[in-house]
Structures are given as C-alpha cells and as structure tokens.
Amino acid sequence: MPMEDIRQSLFATDSEFRRLAEEHSRCESQLEQIVKSAYLNAEDLQREAMLKKVKLRLKDRMESIVARYREMASQ
C-alpha cells in the first residue's frame, strides 16, 4: 500500500494519528507565520526552534505508527 494511502487510512481510523497530524499541521502554520515576519526578535527565534522540535517529535511518532501499521498489515 502506498505511503499516502496508509496515512489517509490512519488519519481516518486512528485517533492518535489524527491528533498528531492535526497538531503537526498547527505547528507548521505557526512556523509559517513566524517566517513571514519581516523582523524576528529573540522570542520569535526561540519559538521557531521550539516549534521545529515539536514538529519533529510529532512526525517521528506518526512515522512509528505508520511502521507499526505496515508491520501488522504484512503479517
């Protein structure tokens, strides 16, 4: 099954995956707002770094759910 199909299936059926994906999307939107700013102060830079770390943790968790799903599907 293609990766995008797996993600769509998990988004539709797995509440944890859906919550992680929605939070990841919110972080991405917040990052886009920071990057659009003409001037970034120290607080903006800290927030940007924090959001990137959170996004990475969310993505890692989502990828582990996808891997678990693929493993279960192959059995």
N, CA, C and O atoms as a Tripos MOL2 file, in Angstrom:
@<TRIPOS>MOLECULE
protein
  300   299    75     0     0
PROTEIN
NO_CHARGES

@<TRIPOS>ATOM
      1 N           0.8610   -1.1790    0.0000 N.3       1 MET1
      2 CA          0.0000    0.0000    0.0000 C.3       1 MET1
      3 C           0.9050    1.2400    0.0000 C.2       1 MET1
      4 O           1.8370    1.3230    0.8000 O.2       1 MET1
      5 N           0.6380    2.1940   -0.8840 N.am      2 PRO2
      6 CA          1.4480    3.4230   -0.9220 C.3       2 PRO2
      7 C           1.3640    4.2020    0.3990 C.2       2 PRO2
      8 O           0.3500    4.1670    1.0940 O.2       2 PRO2
      9 N           2.4450    4.8960    0.7190 N.am      3 MET3
     10 CA          2.5520    5.6210    1.9850 C.3       3 MET3
     11 C           1.4000    6.6070    2.1780 C.2       3 MET3
     12 O           0.8510    6.7000    3.2760 O.2       3 MET3
     13 N           1.0290    7.3380    1.1360 N.am      4 GLU4
     14 CA         -0.0480    8.3230    1.2730 C.3       4 GLU4
     15 C          -1.3740    7.6440    1.6150 C.2       4 GLU4
     16 O          -2.1610    8.1720    2.4000 O.2       4 GLU4
     17 N          -1.6180    6.4780    1.0260 N.am      5 ASP5
     18 CA         -2.8410    5.7320    1.3430 C.3       5 ASP5
     19 C          -2.8460    5.2900    2.8000 C.2       5 ASP5
     20 O          -3.8770    5.3410    3.4710 O.2       5 ASP5
     21 N          -1.6920    4.8580    3.2780 N.am      6 ILE6
     22 CA         -1.5790    4.4510    4.6870 C.3       6 ILE6
     23 C          -1.8860    5.6330    5.5880 C.2       6 ILE6
     24 O          -2.6510    5.5130    6.5450 O.2       6 ILE6
     25 N          -1.2890    6.7690    5.2820 N.am      7 ARG7
     26 CA         -1.5160    7.9650    6.1020 C.3       7 ARG7
     27 C          -2.9880    8.3710    6.1020 C.2       7 ARG7
     28 O          -3.5390    8.7150    7.1480 O.2       7 ARG7
     29 N          -3.6180    8.3330    4.9430 N.am      8 GLN8
     30 CA         -5.0360    8.6940    4.8540 C.3       8 GLN8
     31 C          -5.8960    7.7160    5.6400 C.2       8 GLN8
     32 O          -6.8420    8.1130    6.3200 O.2       8 GLN8
     33 N          -5.5610    6.4440    5.5420 N.am      9 SER9
     34 CA         -6.3030    5.4280    6.2790 C.3       9 SER9
     35 C          -6.1420    5.6340    7.7860 C.2       9 SER9
     36 O          -7.1180    5.5770    8.5350 O.2       9 SER9
     37 N          -4.9110    5.8730    8.2200 N.am     10 LEU10
     38 CA         -4.6710    6.1050    9.6450 C.3      10 LEU10
     39 C          -5.3580    7.3790   10.1190 C.2      10 LEU10
     40 O          -5.9120    7.4120   11.2180 O.2      10 LEU10
     41 N          -5.3280    8.4190    9.3060 N.am     11 PHE11
     42 CA         -5.9910    9.6750    9.6720 C.3      11 PHE11
     43 C          -7.4790    9.4380    9.8950 C.2      11 PHE11
     44 O          -8.0860   10.0250   10.7910 O.2      11 PHE11
     45 N          -8.0560    8.5730    9.0720 N.am     12 ALA12
     46 CA         -9.4900    8.3070    9.1620 C.3      12 ALA12
     47 C          -9.8490    7.3640   10.3050 C.2      12 ALA12
     48 O         -10.9550    7.4360   10.8400 O.2      12 ALA12
     49 N          -8.9250    6.4770   10.6860 N.am     13 THR13
     50 CA         -9.2850    5.4190   11.6320 C.3      13 THR13
     51 C          -8.5640    5.4640   12.9740 C.2      13 THR13
     52 O          -9.0380    4.8690   13.9420 O.2      13 THR13
     53 N          -7.4390    6.1500   13.0520 N.am     14 ASP14
     54 CA         -6.6230    6.1380   14.2710 C.3      14 ASP14
     55 C          -6.6490    7.5260   14.9210 C.2      14 ASP14
     56 O          -6.0870    8.4840   14.3890 O.2      14 ASP14
     57 N          -7.3060    7.6160   16.0700 N.am     15 SER15
     58 CA         -7.4800    8.9250   16.7140 C.3      15 SER15
     59 C          -6.1450    9.5300   17.1490 C.2      15 SER15
     60 O          -5.9770   10.7480   17.0920 O.2      15 SER15
     61 N          -5.1980    8.7040   17.5810 N.am     16 GLU16
     62 CA         -3.8890    9.2420   17.9790 C.3      16 GLU16
     63 C          -3.1660    9.8150   16.7680 C.2      16 GLU16
     64 O          -2.6060   10.9080   16.8370 O.2      16 GLU16
     65 N          -3.1770    9.0790   15.6570 N.am     17 PHE17
     66 CA         -2.5230    9.5590   14.4390 C.3      17 PHE17
     67 C          -3.1650   10.8640   13.9770 C.2      17 PHE17
     68 O          -2.4670   11.8060   13.6000 O.2      17 PHE17
     69 N          -4.4900   10.9160   14.0070 N.am     18 ARG18
     70 CA         -5.2070   12.1270   13.5900 C.3      18 ARG18
     71 C          -4.8290   13.3110   14.4790 C.2      18 ARG18
     72 O          -4.5760   14.4060   13.9760 O.2      18 ARG18
     73 N          -4.7890   13.0990   15.8010 N.am     19 ARG19
     74 CA         -4.4190   14.1620   16.7380 C.3      19 ARG19
     75 C          -2.9900   14.6460   16.4610 C.2      19 ARG19
     76 O          -2.7330   15.8490   16.4370 O.2      19 ARG19
     77 N          -2.0700   13.7070   16.2540 N.am     20 LEU20
     78 CA         -0.6800   14.0740   15.9610 C.3      20 LEU20
     79 C          -0.5870   14.8600   14.6550 C.2      20 LEU20
     80 O           0.1290   15.8590   14.5780 O.2      20 LEU20
     81 N          -1.3110   14.4100   13.6280 N.am     21 ALA21
     82 CA         -1.2760   15.0850   12.3290 C.3      21 ALA21
     83 C          -1.8530   16.4990   12.4250 C.2      21 ALA21
     84 O          -1.3290   17.4310   11.8150 O.2      21 ALA21
     85 N          -2.9220   16.6510   13.1860 N.am     22 GLU22
     86 CA         -3.5230   17.9780   13.3420 C.3      22 GLU22
     87 C          -2.5930   18.9060   14.1200 C.2      22 GLU22
     88 O          -2.4640   20.0820   13.7820 O.2      22 GLU22
     89 N          -1.9490   18.3840   15.1520 N.am     23 GLU23
     90 CA         -1.0100   19.2010   15.9140 C.3      23 GLU23
     91 C           0.2000   19.5670   15.0570 C.2      23 GLU23
     92 O           0.7070   20.6860   15.1390 O.2      23 GLU23
     93 N           0.6590   18.6280   14.2400 N.am     24 HIS24
     94 CA          1.7740   18.8840   13.3250 C.3      24 HIS24
     95 C           1.4000   20.0130   12.3630 C.2      24 HIS24
     96 O           2.2070   20.9040   12.0970 O.2      24 HIS24
     97 N           0.1900   19.9690   11.8540 N.am     25 SER25
     98 CA         -0.2920   20.9980   10.9340 C.3      25 SER25
     99 C          -0.3630   22.3700   11.6230 C.2      25 SER25
    100 O          -0.0050   23.3860   11.0280 O.2      25 SER25
    101 N          -0.8250   22.3900   12.8780 N.am     26 ARG26
    102 CA         -0.8860   23.6610   13.6290 C.3      26 ARG26
    103 C           0.5200   24.2390   13.8200 C.2      26 ARG26
    104 O           0.7300   25.4430   13.6720 O.2      26 ARG26
    105 N           1.4720   23.3730   14.1490 N.am     27 CYS27
    106 CA          2.8580   23.8320   14.3110 C.3      27 CYS27
    107 C           3.3790   24.4060   13.0050 C.2      27 CYS27
    108 O           4.0360   25.4470   12.9980 O.2      27 CYS27
    109 N           3.0920   23.7360   11.9080 N.am     28 GLU28
    110 CA          3.5280   24.2060   10.5880 C.3      28 GLU28
    111 C           2.9470   25.5860   10.2900 C.2      28 GLU28
    112 O           3.6540   26.4570    9.7830 O.2      28 GLU28
    113 N           1.6760   25.7920   10.5970 N.am     29 SER29
    114 CA          1.0370   27.0900   10.3630 C.3      29 SER29
    115 C           1.6910   28.1780   11.2090 C.2      29 SER29
    116 O           1.9370   29.2860   10.7310 O.2      29 SER29
    117 N           1.9660   27.8550   12.4530 N.am     30 GLN30
    118 CA          2.6160   28.8310   13.3320 C.3      30 GLN30
    119 C           4.0180   29.1630   12.8300 C.2      30 GLN30
    120 O           4.4370   30.3200   12.8670 O.2      30 GLN30
    121 N           4.7380   28.1520   12.3650 N.am     31 LEU31
    122 CA          6.0760   28.3870   11.8090 C.3      31 LEU31
    123 C           6.0080   29.2860   10.5840 C.2      31 LEU31
    124 O           6.8360   30.1810   10.4170 O.2      31 LEU31
    125 N           5.0210   29.0460    9.7280 N.am     32 GLU32
    126 CA          4.8720   29.8750    8.5320 C.3      32 GLU32
    127 C           4.6340   31.3310    8.9090 C.2      32 GLU32
    128 O           5.1630   32.2330    8.2590 O.2      32 GLU32
    129 N           3.8460   31.5690    9.9480 N.am     33 GLN33
    130 CA          3.5890   32.9450   10.3910 C.3      33 GLN33
    131 C           4.8700   33.6060   10.8930 C.2      33 GLN33
    132 O           5.1190   34.7780   10.6130 O.2      33 GLN33
    133 N           5.6690   32.8600   11.6260 N.am     34 ILE34
    134 CA          6.9340   33.4080   12.1410 C.3      34 ILE34
    135 C           7.8650   33.7510   10.9780 C.2      34 ILE34
    136 O           8.4600   34.8280   10.9510 O.2      34 ILE34
    137 N           7.9870   32.8350   10.0230 N.am     35 VAL35
    138 CA          8.9020   33.0240    8.9010 C.3      35 VAL35
    139 C           8.4860   34.2130    8.0340 C.2      35 VAL35
    140 O           9.3410   34.8910    7.4630 O.2      35 VAL35
    141 N           7.1810   34.4700    7.9320 N.am     36 LYS36
    142 CA          6.6860   35.5810    7.1200 C.3      36 LYS36
    143 C           7.0230   36.9450    7.7320 C.2      36 LYS36
    144 O           7.0200   37.9620    7.0390 O.2      36 LYS36
    145 N           7.3080   36.9540    9.0160 N.am     37 SER37
    146 CA          7.5970   38.2100    9.7010 C.3      37 SER37
    147 C           8.8590   38.8500    9.1240 C.2      37 SER37
    148 O           9.8540   38.1700    8.8740 O.2      37 SER37
    149 N           8.8050   40.1490    8.9190 N.am     38 ALA38
    150 CA          9.9460   40.8690    8.3580 C.3      38 ALA38
    151 C          11.1080   40.9310    9.3560 C.2      38 ALA38
    152 O          12.2740   40.9770    8.9630 O.2      38 ALA38
    153 N          10.7780   40.9330   10.6360 N.am     39 TYR39
    154 CA         11.8110   41.0280   11.6660 C.3      39 TYR39
    155 C          11.5360   39.9760   12.7280 C.2      39 TYR39
    156 O          10.4300   39.8970   13.2630 O.2      39 TYR39
    157 N          12.5360   39.1760   13.0280 N.am     40 LEU40
    158 CA         12.4000   38.1590   14.0610 C.3      40 LEU40
    159 C          13.1940   38.5850   15.2930 C.2      40 LEU40
    160 O          14.4070   38.7850   15.2220 O.2      40 LEU40
    161 N          12.5050   38.7210   16.4170 N.am     41 ASN41
    162 CA         13.2020   39.0330   17.6550 C.3      41 ASN41
    163 C          13.6330   37.7260   18.3230 C.2      41 ASN41
    164 O          13.3640   36.6430   17.8030 O.2      41 ASN41
    165 N          14.2990   37.8280   19.4690 N.am     42 ALA42
    166 CA         14.8140   36.6400   20.1550 C.3      42 ALA42
    167 C          13.6860   35.6830   20.5320 C.2      42 ALA42
    168 O          13.8500   34.4660   20.4480 O.2      42 ALA42
    169 N          12.5470   36.2250   20.9430 N.am     43 GLU43
    170 CA         11.4070   35.3930   21.3140 C.3      43 GLU43
    171 C          10.8970   34.6030   20.1000 C.2      43 GLU43
    172 O          10.5710   33.4210   20.2120 O.2      43 GLU43
    173 N          10.8310   35.2670   18.9470 N.am     44 ASP44
    174 CA         10.3920   34.5900   17.7210 C.3      44 ASP44
    175 C          11.3480   33.4520   17.3610 C.2      44 ASP44
    176 O          10.9200   32.3660   16.9710 O.2      44 ASP44
    177 N          12.6440   33.7180   17.4980 N.am     45 LEU45
    178 CA         13.6380   32.6980   17.1630 C.3      45 LEU45
    179 C          13.5420   31.5020   18.1120 C.2      45 LEU45
    180 O          13.6890   30.3560   17.6860 O.2      45 LEU45
    181 N          13.3000   31.7660   19.3830 N.am     46 GLN46
    182 CA         13.1250   30.6790   20.3470 C.3      46 GLN46
    183 C          11.8730   29.8760   20.0240 C.2      46 GLN46
    184 O          11.8870   28.6450   20.0470 O.2      46 GLN46
    185 N          10.7980   30.5820   19.7260 N.am     47 ARG47
    186 CA          9.5390   29.9060   19.3920 C.3      47 ARG47
    187 C           9.7050   29.0730   18.1220 C.2      47 ARG47
    188 O           9.1950   27.9560   18.0370 O.2      47 ARG47
    189 N          10.4150   29.6160   17.1440 N.am     48 GLU48
    190 CA         10.6570   28.8830   15.9070 C.3      48 GLU48
    191 C          11.4180   27.5820   16.2010 C.2      48 GLU48
    192 O          11.0470   26.5220   15.6960 O.2      48 GLU48
    193 N          12.4560   27.6580   16.9960 N.am     49 ALA49
    194 CA         13.2430   26.4680   17.3430 C.3      49 ALA49
    195 C          12.3880   25.4510   18.0950 C.2      49 ALA49
    196 O          12.4670   24.2520   17.8270 O.2      49 ALA49
    197 N          11.5750   25.9250   19.0320 N.am     50 MET50
    198 CA         10.7200   25.0360   19.8080 C.3      50 MET50
    199 C           9.6930   24.3480   18.9020 C.2      50 MET50
    200 O           9.4610   23.1450   19.0230 O.2      50 MET50
    201 N           9.0860   25.1090   18.0070 N.am     51 LEU51
    202 CA          8.0850   24.5400   17.0970 C.3      51 LEU51
    203 C           8.7060   23.4850   16.1750 C.2      51 LEU51
    204 O           8.0830   22.4630   15.8870 O.2      51 LEU51
    205 N           9.9190   23.7360   15.7210 N.am     52 LYS52
    206 CA         10.5930   22.7610   14.8630 C.3      52 LYS52
    207 C          10.8530   21.4630   15.6190 C.2      52 LYS52
    208 O          10.6950   20.3770   15.0630 O.2      52 LYS52
    209 N          11.2490   21.5730   16.8810 N.am     53 LYS53
    210 CA         11.4890   20.3750   17.6980 C.3      53 LYS53
    211 C          10.1830   19.6130   17.9360 C.2      53 LYS53
    212 O          10.1490   18.3870   17.8390 O.2      53 LYS53
    213 N           9.1180   20.3390   18.2440 N.am     54 VAL54
    214 CA          7.8190   19.6980   18.4770 C.3      54 VAL54
    215 C           7.3560   19.0060   17.2010 C.2      54 VAL54
    216 O           6.8910   17.8660   17.2370 O.2      54 VAL54
    217 N           7.4860   19.6990   16.0760 N.am     55 LYS55
    218 CA          7.0860   19.1230   14.7890 C.3      55 LYS55
    219 C           7.8450   17.8320   14.5050 C.2      55 LYS55
    220 O           7.2660   16.8550   14.0310 O.2      55 LYS55
    221 N           9.1360   17.8330   14.7940 N.am     56 LEU56
    222 CA          9.9560   16.6540   14.5560 C.3      56 LEU56
    223 C           9.5160   15.4930   15.4430 C.2      56 LEU56
    224 O           9.4190   14.3590   14.9760 O.2      56 LEU56
    225 N           9.2490   15.7680   16.7200 N.am     57 ARG57
    226 CA          8.7680   14.7150   17.6210 C.3      57 ARG57
    227 C           7.4270   14.1530   17.1380 C.2      57 ARG57
    228 O           7.2100   12.9410   17.1670 O.2      57 ARG57
    229 N           6.5360   15.0380   16.6960 N.am     58 LEU58
    230 CA          5.2330   14.5920   16.1880 C.3      58 LEU58
    231 C           5.4000   13.7150   14.9510 C.2      58 LEU58
    232 O           4.7670   12.6660   14.8270 O.2      58 LEU58
    233 N           6.2620   14.1610   14.0390 N.am     59 LYS59
    234 CA          6.4890   13.3940   12.8160 C.3      59 LYS59
    235 C           7.0890   12.0290   13.1510 C.2      59 LYS59
    236 O           6.6840   11.0180   12.5770 O.2      59 LYS59
    237 N           8.0510   11.9930   14.0760 N.am     60 ASP60
    238 CA          8.6500   10.7220   14.4780 C.3      60 ASP60
    239 C           7.5890    9.7790   15.0400 C.2      60 ASP60
    240 O           7.5880    8.5900   14.7180 O.2      60 ASP60
    241 N           6.6990   10.2890   15.8640 N.am     61 ARG61
    242 CA          5.6340    9.4620   16.4470 C.3      61 ARG61
    243 C           4.6820    8.9690   15.3570 C.2      61 ARG61
    244 O           4.2600    7.8120   15.3630 O.2      61 ARG61
    245 N           4.3510    9.8570   14.4290 N.am     62 MET62
    246 CA          3.4750    9.4620   13.3280 C.3      62 MET62
    247 C           4.1440    8.3720   12.4830 C.2      62 MET62
    248 O           3.4830    7.4180   12.0720 O.2      62 MET62
    249 N           5.4270    8.5060   12.2260 N.am     63 GLU63
    250 CA          6.1510    7.5120   11.4330 C.3      63 GLU63
    251 C           6.1930    6.1690   12.1510 C.2      63 GLU63
    252 O           6.1370    5.1220   11.5060 O.2      63 GLU63
    253 N           6.2910    6.1850   13.4760 N.am     64 SER64
    254 CA          6.2940    4.9130   14.2040 C.3      64 SER64
    255 C           4.9220    4.2380   14.1080 C.2      64 SER64
    256 O           4.8350    3.0110   14.0440 O.2      64 SER64
    257 N           3.8620    5.0320   14.0990 N.am     65 ILE65
    258 CA          2.5160    4.4710   13.9320 C.3      65 ILE65
    259 C           2.3790    3.8720   12.5260 C.2      65 ILE65
    260 O           1.8130    2.7910   12.3620 O.2      65 ILE65
    261 N           2.8940    4.5740   11.5180 N.am     66 VAL66
    262 CA          2.8510    4.0630   10.1400 C.3      66 VAL66
    263 C           3.6340    2.7500   10.0590 C.2      66 VAL66
    264 O           3.1670    1.7900    9.4450 O.2      66 VAL66
    265 N           4.8160    2.7010   10.6690 N.am     67 ALA67
    266 CA          5.6360    1.4870   10.6370 C.3      67 ALA67
    267 C           4.9110    0.3300   11.3160 C.2      67 ALA67
    268 O           4.9360   -0.7960   10.8210 O.2      67 ALA67
    269 N           4.2720    0.6040   12.4370 N.am     68 ARG68
    270 CA          3.5240   -0.4300   13.1420 C.3      68 ARG68
    271 C           2.3610   -0.9260   12.2710 C.2      68 ARG68
    272 O           2.0900   -2.1250   12.2180 O.2      68 ARG68
    273 N           1.6880   -0.0140   11.6010 N.am     69 TYR69
    274 CA          0.5820   -0.3570   10.7210 C.3      69 TYR69
    275 C           1.0690   -1.2460    9.5750 C.2      69 TYR69
    276 O           0.4380   -2.2530    9.2530 O.2      69 TYR69
    277 N           2.2060   -0.8640    8.9550 N.am     70 ARG70
    278 CA          2.7560   -1.6360    7.8470 C.3      70 ARG70
    279 C           3.1590   -3.0410    8.3060 C.2      70 ARG70
    280 O           2.9480   -4.0290    7.6020 O.2      70 ARG70
    281 N           3.7370   -3.1010    9.4940 N.am     71 GLU71
    282 CA          4.1560   -4.3950   10.0320 C.3      71 GLU71
    283 C           2.9450   -5.3020   10.2640 C.2      71 GLU71
    284 O           2.9670   -6.4840    9.9220 O.2      71 GLU71
    285 N           1.8910   -4.7310   10.8480 N.am     72 MET72
    286 CA          0.6840   -5.5080   11.1090 C.3      72 MET72
    287 C           0.0270   -5.9310    9.7960 C.2      72 MET72
    288 O          -0.4950   -7.0410    9.6990 O.2      72 MET72
    289 N           0.0480   -5.0680    8.7960 N.am     73 ALA73
    290 CA         -0.5830   -5.3710    7.5120 C.3      73 ALA73
    291 C           0.1720   -6.4570    6.7560 C.2      73 ALA73
    292 O          -0.4220   -7.1770    5.9530 O.2      73 ALA73
    293 N           1.4710   -6.5820    7.0030 N.am     74 SER74
    294 CA          2.2520   -7.5730    6.2740 C.3      74 SER74
    295 C           2.1880   -8.9530    6.9050 C.2      74 SER74
    296 O           2.6870   -9.9180    6.3260 O.2      74 SER74
    297 N           1.5840   -9.0640    8.0810 N.am     75 GLN75
    298 CA          1.5070  -10.3660    8.7640 C.3      75 GLN75
    299 C           0.2990  -11.1450    8.3210 C.2      75 GLN75
    300 O           0.0780  -12.2600    8.7920 O.2      75 GLN75
@<TRIPOS>BOND
     1     1     2 1
     2     2     3 1
     3     3     4 2
     4     3     5 am
     5     5     6 1
     6     6     7 1
     7     7     8 2
     8     7     9 am
     9     9    10 1
    10    10    11 1
    11    11    12 2
    12    11    13 am
    13    13    14 1
    14    14    15 1
    15    15    16 2
    16    15    17 am
    17    17    18 1
    18    18    19 1
    19    19    20 2
    20    19    21 am
    21    21    22 1
    22    22    23 1
    23    23    24 2
    24    23    25 am
    25    25    26 1
    26    26    27 1
    27    27    28 2
    28    27    29 am
    29    29    30 1
    30    30    31 1
    31    31    32 2
    32    31    33 am
    33    33    34 1
    34    34    35 1
    35    35    36 2
    36    35    37 am
    37    37    38 1
    38    38    39 1
    39    39    40 2
    40    39    41 am
    41    41    42 1
    42    42    43 1
    43    43    44 2
    44    43    45 am
    45    45    46 1
    46    46    47 1
    47    47    48 2
    48    47    49 am
    49    49    50 1
    50    50    51 1
    51    51    52 2
    52    51    53 am
    53    53    54 1
    54    54    55 1
    55    55    56 2
    56    55    57 am
    57    57    58 1
    58    58    59 1
    59    59    60 2
    60    59    61 am
    61    61    62 1
    62    62    63 1
    63    63    64 2
    64    63    65 am
    65    65    66 1
    66    66    67 1
    67    67    68 2
    68    67    69 am
    69    69    70 1
    70    70    71 1
    71    71    72 2
    72    71    73 am
    73    73    74 1
    74    74    75 1
    75    75    76 2
    76    75    77 am
    77    77    78 1
    78    78    79 1
    79    79    80 2
    80    79    81 am
    81    81    82 1
    82    82    83 1
    83    83    84 2
    84    83    85 am
    85    85    86 1
    86    86    87 1
    87    87    88 2
    88    87    89 am
    89    89    90 1
    90    90    91 1
    91    91    92 2
    92    91    93 am
    93    93    94 1
    94    94    95 1
    95    95    96 2
    96    95    97 am
    97    97    98 1
    98    98    99 1
    99    99   100 2
   100    99   101 am
   101   101   102 1
   102   102   103 1
   103   103   104 2
   104   103   105 am
   105   105   106 1
   106   106   107 1
   107   107   108 2
   108   107   109 am
   109   109   110 1
   110   110   111 1
   111   111   112 2
   112   111   113 am
   113   113   114 1
   114   114   115 1
   115   115   116 2
   116   115   117 am
   117   117   118 1
   118   118   119 1
   119   119   120 2
   120   119   121 am
   121   121   122 1
   122   122   123 1
   123   123   124 2
   124   123   125 am
   125   125   126 1
   126   126   127 1
   127   127   128 2
   128   127   129 am
   129   129   130 1
   130   130   131 1
   131   131   132 2
   132   131   133 am
   133   133   134 1
   134   134   135 1
   135   135   136 2
   136   135   137 am
   137   137   138 1
   138   138   139 1
   139   139   140 2
   140   139   141 am
   141   141   142 1
   142   142   143 1
   143   143   144 2
   144   143   145 am
   145   145   146 1
   146   146   147 1
   147   147   148 2
   148   147   149 am
   149   149   150 1
   150   150   151 1
   151   151   152 2
   152   151   153 am
   153   153   154 1
   154   154   155 1
   155   155   156 2
   156   155   157 am
   157   157   158 1
   158   158   159 1
   159   159   160 2
   160   159   161 am
   161   161   162 1
   162   162   163 1
   163   163   164 2
   164   163   165 am
   165   165   166 1
   166   166   167 1
   167   167   168 2
   168   167   169 am
   169   169   170 1
   170   170   171 1
   171   171   172 2
   172   171   173 am
   173   173   174 1
   174   174   175 1
   175   175   176 2
   176   175   177 am
   177   177   178 1
   178   178   179 1
   179   179   180 2
   180   179   181 am
   181   181   182 1
   182   182   183 1
   183   183   184 2
   184   183   185 am
   185   185   186 1
   186   186   187 1
   187   187   188 2
   188   187   189 am
   189   189   190 1
   190   190   191 1
   191   191   192 2
   192   191   193 am
   193   193   194 1
   194   194   195 1
   195   195   196 2
   196   195   197 am
   197   197   198 1
   198   198   199 1
   199   199   200 2
   200   199   201 am
   201   201   202 1
   202   202   203 1
   203   203   204 2
   204   203   205 am
   205   205   206 1
   206   206   207 1
   207   207   208 2
   208   207   209 am
   209   209   210 1
   210   210   211 1
   211   211   212 2
   212   211   213 am
   213   213   214 1
   214   214   215 1
   215   215   216 2
   216   215   217 am
   217   217   218 1
   218   218   219 1
   219   219   220 2
   220   219   221 am
   221   221   222 1
   222   222   223 1
   223   223   224 2
   224   223   225 am
   225   225   226 1
   226   226   227 1
   227   227   228 2
   228   227   229 am
   229   229   230 1
   230   230   231 1
   231   231   232 2
   232   231   233 am
   233   233   234 1
   234   234   235 1
   235   235   236 2
   236   235   237 am
   237   237   238 1
   238   238   239 1
   239   239   240 2
   240   239   241 am
   241   241   242 1
   242   242   243 1
   243   243   244 2
   244   243   245 am
   245   245   246 1
   246   246   247 1
   247   247   248 2
   248   247   249 am
   249   249   250 1
   250   250   251 1
   251   251   252 2
   252   251   253 am
   253   253   254 1
   254   254   255 1
   255   255   256 2
   256   255   257 am
   257   257   258 1
   258   258   259 1
   259   259   260 2
   260   259   261 am
   261   261   262 1
   262   262   263 1
   263   263   264 2
   264   263   265 am
   265   265   266 1
   266   266   267 1
   267   267   268 2
   268   267   269 am
   269   269   270 1
   270   270   271 1
   271   271   272 2
   272   271   273 am
   273   273   274 1
   274   274   275 1
   275   275   276 2
   276   275   277 am
   277   277   278 1
   278   278   279 1
   279   279   280 2
   280   279   281 am
   281   281   282 1
   282   282   283 1
   283   283   284 2
   284   283   285 am
   285   285   286 1
   286   286   287 1
   287   287   288 2
   288   287   289 am
   289   289   290 1
   290   290   291 1
   291   291   292 2
   292   291   293 am
   293   293   294 1
   294   294   295 1
   295   295   296 2
   296   295   297 am
   297   297   298 1
   298   298   299 1
   299   299   300 2
@<TRIPOS>SUBSTRUCTURE
     1 MET1         2 RESIDUE 1 A MET
     2 PRO2         6 RESIDUE 1 A PRO
     3 MET3        10 RESIDUE 1 A MET
     4 GLU4        14 RESIDUE 1 A GLU
     5 ASP5        18 RESIDUE 1 A ASP
     6 ILE6        22 RESIDUE 1 A ILE
     7 ARG7        26 RESIDUE 1 A ARG
     8 GLN8        30 RESIDUE 1 A GLN
     9 SER9        34 RESIDUE 1 A SER
    10 LEU10       38 RESIDUE 1 A LEU
    11 PHE11       42 RESIDUE 1 A PHE
    12 ALA12       46 RESIDUE 1 A ALA
    13 THR13       50 RESIDUE 1 A THR
    14 ASP14       54 RESIDUE 1 A ASP
    15 SER15       58 RESIDUE 1 A SER
    16 GLU16       62 RESIDUE 1 A GLU
    17 PHE17       66 RESIDUE 1 A PHE
    18 ARG18       70 RESIDUE 1 A ARG
    19 ARG19       74 RESIDUE 1 A ARG
    20 LEU20       78 RESIDUE 1 A LEU
    21 ALA21       82 RESIDUE 1 A ALA
    22 GLU22       86 RESIDUE 1 A GLU
    23 GLU23       90 RESIDUE 1 A GLU
    24 HIS24       94 RESIDUE 1 A HIS
    25 SER25       98 RESIDUE 1 A SER
    26 ARG26      102 RESIDUE 1 A ARG
    27 CYS27      106 RESIDUE 1 A CYS
    28 GLU28      110 RESIDUE 1 A GLU
    29 SER29      114 RESIDUE 1 A SER
    30 GLN30      118 RESIDUE 1 A GLN
    31 LEU31      122 RESIDUE 1 A LEU
    32 GLU32      126 RESIDUE 1 A GLU
    33 GLN33      130 RESIDUE 1 A GLN
    34 ILE34      134 RESIDUE 1 A ILE
    35 VAL35      138 RESIDUE 1 A VAL
    36 LYS36      142 RESIDUE 1 A LYS
    37 SER37      146 RESIDUE 1 A SER
    38 ALA38      150 RESIDUE 1 A ALA
    39 TYR39      154 RESIDUE 1 A TYR
    40 LEU40      158 RESIDUE 1 A LEU
    41 ASN41      162 RESIDUE 1 A ASN
    42 ALA42      166 RESIDUE 1 A ALA
    43 GLU43      170 RESIDUE 1 A GLU
    44 ASP44      174 RESIDUE 1 A ASP
    45 LEU45      178 RESIDUE 1 A LEU
    46 GLN46      182 RESIDUE 1 A GLN
    47 ARG47      186 RESIDUE 1 A ARG
    48 GLU48      190 RESIDUE 1 A GLU
    49 ALA49      194 RESIDUE 1 A ALA
    50 MET50      198 RESIDUE 1 A MET
    51 LEU51      202 RESIDUE 1 A LEU
    52 LYS52      206 RESIDUE 1 A LYS
    53 LYS53      210 RESIDUE 1 A LYS
    54 VAL54      214 RESIDUE 1 A VAL
    55 LYS55      218 RESIDUE 1 A LYS
    56 LEU56      222 RESIDUE 1 A LEU
    57 ARG57      226 RESIDUE 1 A ARG
    58 LEU58      230 RESIDUE 1 A LEU
    59 LYS59      234 RESIDUE 1 A LYS
    60 ASP60      238 RESIDUE 1 A ASP
    61 ARG61      242 RESIDUE 1 A ARG
    62 MET62      246 RESIDUE 1 A MET
    63 GLU63      250 RESIDUE 1 A GLU
    64 SER64      254 RESIDUE 1 A SER
    65 ILE65      258 RESIDUE 1 A ILE
    66 VAL66      262 RESIDUE 1 A VAL
    67 ALA67      266 RESIDUE 1 A ALA
    68 ARG68      270 RESIDUE 1 A ARG
    69 TYR69      274 RESIDUE 1 A TYR
    70 ARG70      278 RESIDUE 1 A ARG
    71 GLU71      282 RESIDUE 1 A GLU
    72 MET72      286 RESIDUE 1 A MET
    73 ALA73      290 RESIDUE 1 A ALA
    74 SER74      294 RESIDUE 1 A SER
    75 GLN75      298 RESIDUE 1 A GLN
